[in-house]
């Protein structure tokens, strides 16, 4: 049986939400309606949005910027890519274990 898509925090910004992707570790933008989405990255897996009124933590923005550079290098040169996925306030991002786990 396939596990359900991970539930990820969706940080509301004006008319859209920003999501820290548990698969590639970068930020994706989606519409504000809660529910399932397919990630915009090459990995292309699904996750479920959990909208929150909180701003995206700076730690996630810094990790996303680092992952964007690392992913670009991976696409240019090949090899293996494992994103930096921080543990942040009880939300543990783990791409190797099906996405996001809530502590």
Buried (B, 14 or more C-beta within 10 A) or exposed (E): EEEEBBBBBBBBEEEEBBBBBBBBBBBBEBEEEEEEBEBBBEBEBEBBBBBEEEEBBEEBBEBBEBBBEBBEEBEEEEEEBEBEBBEBEEBBBEBEEBBBBEE
